[in-house]
Amino acid sequence: MLAFSRRGINDLFRGERAGAQVWPSLQVVTNAINVAKSLMRKTGNRVHLAGGELQLDKCGAFGSKTQGFIERCFFDMAILGADAFDP
């Protein structure tokens, strides 16, 4: 199972347009609505949208419910992005 952030999916699709091989039939967990929508266009993908409070400006779900959903998942790979971090 893969985890995608909204920035990670942009990188994936940029690579696909450039001719890179992209995995068929993904099972994906994401908190981003636009990521879920993009991946649902690909035949064979299974997409799980992590729930939580929707934030319109970020087009995704955030908060303790989202975190709890993702903590219960086990991933083979994660493609993540961040708006900021605190060292």
LOTIKOL-188840 format. One record per residue: chain; x, y, z of N, C-alpha, C in turn. Coordinates in nm, 4 decimals. Atoms other than C-alpha are relative to their C-alpha. Layout:
BEGIN
NODE | unit | n.u | n.v | n.w | ca.u | ca.v | ca.w | c.u | c.v | c.w
NODE | A | X | Y | Z | X | Y | Z | X | Y | Z
...
//
This chain:
BEGIN
NODE | unit | n.u | n.v | n.w | ca.u | ca.v | ca.w | c.u | c.v | c.w
NODE | A | 0.0850 | -0.1165 | 0.0000 | 0.0000 | 0.0000 | 0.0000 | 0.0899 | 0.1232 | 0.0000
NODE | A | -0.0752 | -0.1248 | 0.0092 | 0.1210 | 0.3497 | -0.0780 | -0.0725 | 0.1122 | 0.0717
NODE | A | 0.0570 | -0.1233 | -0.0550 | 0.0669 | 0.6789 | 0.0981 | 0.0476 | 0.1142 | -0.0867
NODE | A | -0.0346 | -0.1130 | 0.0843 | 0.0582 | 0.9916 | -0.1141 | -0.0444 | 0.1295 | 0.0642
NODE | A | 0.0405 | -0.1355 | -0.0347 | 0.0580 | 1.3552 | -0.0233 | -0.0351 | 0.0714 | -0.1295
NODE | A | 0.0379 | -0.0713 | 0.1221 | -0.0714 | 1.6166 | -0.2642 | 0.1218 | 0.0394 | -0.0822
NODE | A | -0.1208 | -0.0328 | 0.0765 | 0.2833 | 1.7200 | -0.3591 | 0.0622 | -0.1249 | -0.0618
NODE | A | -0.0574 | 0.1242 | 0.0507 | 0.3962 | 1.3598 | -0.4007 | -0.0665 | -0.0465 | -0.1281
NODE | A | 0.0704 | 0.0430 | 0.1209 | 0.1286 | 1.2858 | -0.6590 | 0.0379 | 0.0861 | -0.1187
NODE | A | -0.0431 | -0.0864 | 0.1096 | 0.2343 | 1.5862 | -0.8650 | 0.1303 | -0.0504 | -0.0590
NODE | A | -0.1269 | 0.0538 | 0.0479 | 0.5851 | 1.4411 | -0.8856 | -0.0207 | -0.1295 | -0.0775
NODE | A | 0.0286 | 0.1263 | 0.0679 | 0.4456 | 1.0996 | -0.9835 | -0.0519 | 0.0254 | -0.1412
NODE | A | 0.0573 | -0.0240 | 0.1314 | 0.2389 | 1.2384 | -1.2701 | 0.0944 | 0.0766 | -0.0922
NODE | A | -0.1021 | -0.0647 | 0.0838 | 0.5219 | 1.4633 | -1.3912 | 0.0919 | -0.1065 | -0.0589
NODE | A | -0.0848 | 0.1094 | 0.0483 | 0.7366 | 1.1512 | -1.4158 | -0.0691 | -0.0843 | -0.1054
NODE | A | 0.0751 | 0.0784 | 0.0967 | 0.4632 | 0.9623 | -1.6007 | -0.0055 | 0.0711 | -0.1349
NODE | A | 0.0044 | -0.0759 | 0.1264 | 0.4298 | 1.2384 | -1.8610 | 0.1361 | 0.0024 | -0.0681
NODE | A | -0.1346 | 0.0012 | 0.0560 | 0.8075 | 1.2291 | -1.9049 | 0.0399 | -0.1387 | -0.0494
NODE | A | -0.0270 | 0.1341 | 0.0510 | 0.7861 | 0.8574 | -1.9928 | 0.0481 | -0.0980 | 0.1046
NODE | A | -0.0430 | 0.0924 | -0.1053 | 0.8808 | 0.7064 | -1.6562 | -0.1061 | -0.1082 | 0.0203
NODE | A | 0.0942 | 0.1085 | -0.0265 | 0.7246 | 0.3720 | -1.5681 | -0.0745 | 0.0285 | 0.1296
NODE | A | 0.0831 | -0.0214 | -0.1181 | 0.4362 | 0.4092 | -1.3233 | -0.0688 | -0.1311 | 0.0328
NODE | A | 0.0561 | 0.1271 | -0.0423 | 0.3011 | 0.1186 | -1.1188 | -0.1477 | -0.0094 | -0.0335
NODE | A | 0.1431 | 0.0203 | 0.0226 | -0.0329 | -0.0242 | -1.2299 | -0.0669 | -0.0520 | 0.1269
NODE | A | 0.0824 | 0.0565 | -0.1075 | -0.3107 | -0.1155 | -0.9854 | 0.0521 | 0.0322 | 0.1398
NODE | A | -0.0455 | -0.0431 | -0.1316 | -0.2045 | 0.0870 | -0.6838 | -0.1128 | -0.0080 | 0.1024
NODE | A | 0.0902 | -0.0178 | -0.1131 | -0.3711 | 0.0719 | -0.3443 | 0.0585 | 0.1157 | 0.0804
NODE | A | -0.0533 | -0.1260 | -0.0500 | -0.3347 | 0.4206 | -0.2020 | -0.0825 | 0.0531 | 0.1160
NODE | A | 0.0643 | -0.0767 | -0.1072 | -0.4136 | 0.6117 | 0.1179 | 0.0471 | 0.1438 | -0.0151
NODE | A | -0.0351 | -0.1416 | 0.0082 | -0.4245 | 0.9903 | 0.0969 | -0.0995 | 0.0828 | 0.0795
NODE | A | 0.0901 | -0.0939 | -0.0656 | -0.5716 | 1.2842 | 0.2826 | -0.0407 | 0.1119 | -0.0955
NODE | A | 0.0219 | -0.1073 | 0.0967 | -0.5824 | 1.5013 | -0.0304 | -0.1075 | -0.0391 | -0.1019
NODE | A | 0.1109 | 0.0282 | 0.0912 | -0.9025 | 1.5163 | -0.2338 | 0.0472 | -0.0028 | -0.1453
NODE | A | -0.0467 | -0.0032 | 0.1386 | -0.7234 | 1.6110 | -0.5565 | 0.0864 | -0.1210 | -0.0349
NODE | A | -0.0802 | 0.1210 | 0.0220 | -0.4816 | 1.3185 | -0.5156 | -0.0923 | -0.1191 | -0.0213
NODE | A | 0.0954 | 0.1105 | 0.0133 | -0.7713 | 1.0756 | -0.4655 | -0.0674 | 0.0049 | -0.1368
NODE | A | 0.0680 | -0.0161 | 0.1287 | -0.9494 | 1.2144 | -0.7718 | 0.0933 | -0.0376 | -0.1156
NODE | A | -0.0966 | 0.0318 | 0.1065 | -0.6358 | 1.1899 | -0.9889 | 0.0255 | -0.1492 | -0.0095
NODE | A | -0.0307 | 0.1427 | 0.0007 | -0.5635 | 0.8325 | -0.8843 | -0.1198 | -0.0854 | -0.0376
NODE | A | 0.1198 | 0.0753 | 0.0380 | -0.9238 | 0.7201 | -0.9349 | -0.0167 | -0.0056 | -0.1515
NODE | A | 0.0072 | 0.0003 | 0.1473 | -0.8853 | 0.8052 | -1.3061 | 0.0779 | -0.1158 | -0.0606
NODE | A | -0.0814 | 0.1116 | 0.0479 | -0.6342 | 0.5220 | -1.3382 | -0.0728 | -0.1316 | 0.0278
NODE | A | 0.0692 | 0.1279 | -0.0142 | -0.7978 | 0.1847 | -1.3985 | 0.0786 | -0.0931 | 0.0913
NODE | A | -0.0624 | 0.0984 | -0.0871 | -0.7267 | -0.0691 | -1.1278 | 0.0479 | 0.0542 | 0.1332
NODE | A | -0.0435 | -0.0557 | -0.1274 | -0.6287 | 0.1723 | -0.8501 | -0.1107 | -0.0095 | 0.1045
NODE | A | 0.0922 | -0.0042 | -0.1143 | -0.7918 | 0.1404 | -0.5080 | 0.0458 | 0.1152 | 0.0877
NODE | A | -0.0368 | -0.1213 | -0.0721 | -0.7984 | 0.4720 | -0.3228 | -0.0798 | 0.0100 | 0.1293
NODE | A | 0.0610 | -0.0194 | -0.1312 | -0.8701 | 0.5251 | 0.0485 | 0.0272 | 0.1433 | 0.0418
NODE | A | -0.0134 | -0.1385 | -0.0409 | -0.9346 | 0.8827 | 0.1585 | -0.0067 | 0.0060 | 0.1526
NODE | A | -0.0046 | -0.0120 | -0.1458 | -0.8263 | 0.9455 | 0.5187 | -0.0951 | 0.1104 | 0.0435
NODE | A | 0.0994 | -0.0960 | -0.0461 | -1.1074 | 1.1209 | 0.7015 | 0.0570 | 0.1030 | 0.0952
NODE | A | -0.0393 | -0.1060 | -0.0915 | -1.0936 | 1.4237 | 0.9239 | -0.0666 | 0.1291 | -0.0411
NODE | A | 0.0559 | -0.1310 | 0.0323 | -1.1739 | 1.7918 | 0.9118 | 0.0553 | 0.0489 | -0.1334
NODE | A | -0.0431 | -0.0494 | 0.1306 | -1.1657 | 1.9222 | 0.5543 | 0.0408 | 0.1460 | 0.0092
NODE | A | -0.0473 | -0.1375 | 0.0089 | -0.9661 | 2.2374 | 0.4904 | -0.0032 | 0.0402 | -0.1465
NODE | A | 0.0229 | -0.0393 | 0.1382 | -1.0819 | 2.4078 | 0.1732 | 0.1253 | 0.0529 | -0.0676
NODE | A | -0.1185 | -0.0603 | 0.0609 | -0.7615 | 2.6035 | 0.1142 | 0.1077 | -0.1025 | -0.0331
NODE | A | -0.0984 | 0.1049 | 0.0256 | -0.5551 | 2.2814 | 0.1252 | -0.0599 | -0.1187 | -0.0731
NODE | A | 0.0705 | 0.1040 | 0.0743 | -0.8163 | 2.0600 | -0.0429 | 0.0277 | -0.1395 | 0.0570
NODE | A | -0.0260 | 0.1282 | -0.0623 | -0.7676 | 1.7839 | 0.2095 | -0.0503 | -0.0060 | 0.1422
NODE | A | 0.0433 | 0.0244 | -0.1370 | -0.8457 | 1.6363 | 0.5497 | 0.1207 | 0.0028 | 0.0927
NODE | A | -0.1085 | -0.0132 | -0.0966 | -0.6364 | 1.7146 | 0.8552 | -0.0566 | -0.0166 | 0.1398
NODE | A | 0.0418 | 0.0078 | -0.1384 | -0.6496 | 1.6693 | 1.2313 | 0.0197 | -0.1380 | 0.0597
NODE | A | -0.0231 | 0.1237 | -0.0746 | -0.6576 | 1.3908 | 1.4865 | -0.0673 | -0.1215 | -0.0646
NODE | A | 0.0664 | 0.1130 | 0.0664 | -0.9070 | 1.1739 | 1.2921 | 0.0803 | -0.0466 | -0.1207
NODE | A | -0.0844 | 0.0346 | 0.1148 | -0.6867 | 1.1865 | 0.9822 | 0.1240 | -0.0738 | 0.0479
NODE | A | -0.1203 | 0.0616 | -0.0548 | -0.3786 | 1.1042 | 1.1864 | -0.0304 | -0.1409 | 0.0516
NODE | A | 0.0379 | 0.1314 | -0.0512 | -0.5593 | 0.8153 | 1.3597 | -0.0218 | -0.1012 | -0.1101
NODE | A | 0.0231 | 0.0894 | 0.1144 | -0.6674 | 0.6674 | 1.0255 | 0.1334 | -0.0475 | -0.0569
NODE | A | -0.1284 | 0.0337 | 0.0619 | -0.3139 | 0.6793 | 0.8847 | 0.0862 | -0.0845 | 0.0938
NODE | A | -0.0776 | 0.0802 | -0.0958 | -0.1601 | 0.5393 | 1.2052 | -0.0401 | -0.1466 | -0.0006
NODE | A | 0.0458 | 0.1390 | 0.0040 | -0.3673 | 0.2215 | 1.1595 | 0.0392 | -0.0712 | -0.1298
NODE | A | -0.0392 | 0.0583 | 0.1290 | -0.2241 | 0.1606 | 0.8098 | 0.1469 | -0.0417 | 0.0025
NODE | A | -0.1377 | 0.0440 | 0.0194 | 0.0925 | -0.0222 | 0.7098 | 0.0324 | 0.0196 | -0.1471
NODE | A | -0.0331 | -0.0373 | 0.1373 | 0.2681 | 0.1022 | 0.3967 | 0.1265 | -0.0684 | -0.0481
NODE | A | -0.1210 | 0.0494 | 0.0645 | 0.5170 | -0.0490 | 0.1559 | 0.0880 | 0.1161 | -0.0432
NODE | A | -0.0716 | -0.1176 | 0.0463 | 0.6130 | 0.2974 | 0.0376 | -0.0831 | 0.1227 | 0.0326
NODE | A | 0.0713 | -0.1260 | -0.0230 | 0.5244 | 0.6576 | 0.1197 | 0.0651 | 0.1094 | -0.0836
NODE | A | -0.0454 | -0.1153 | 0.0764 | 0.5531 | 0.9588 | -0.1085 | -0.0636 | 0.1206 | 0.0674
NODE | A | 0.0501 | -0.1056 | -0.0870 | 0.5214 | 1.2635 | 0.1145 | 0.0472 | 0.1372 | -0.0455
NODE | A | -0.0382 | -0.1387 | 0.0204 | 0.5341 | 1.6403 | 0.0927 | -0.0352 | 0.0761 | 0.1260
NODE | A | 0.0271 | -0.0808 | -0.1196 | 0.5270 | 1.9145 | 0.3528 | -0.0074 | 0.1469 | -0.0393
NODE | A | 0.0065 | -0.1443 | 0.0184 | 0.4239 | 2.2766 | 0.3628 | 0.1045 | 0.0701 | 0.0854
NODE | A | -0.0999 | -0.0567 | -0.0913 | 0.6643 | 2.3421 | 0.6515 | 0.0434 | -0.1076 | 0.0976
NODE | A | -0.0415 | 0.0905 | -0.1064 | 0.8577 | 2.1698 | 0.9273 | 0.0692 | 0.0820 | 0.1081
NODE | A | -0.0603 | -0.0670 | -0.1143 | 0.9901 | 2.2625 | 1.2688 | 0.1151 | -0.0855 | 0.0486
NODE | A | -0.1150 | 0.0814 | -0.0423 | 1.3440 | 2.1412 | 1.3372 | 0.0060 | -0.0079 | 0.1486
//
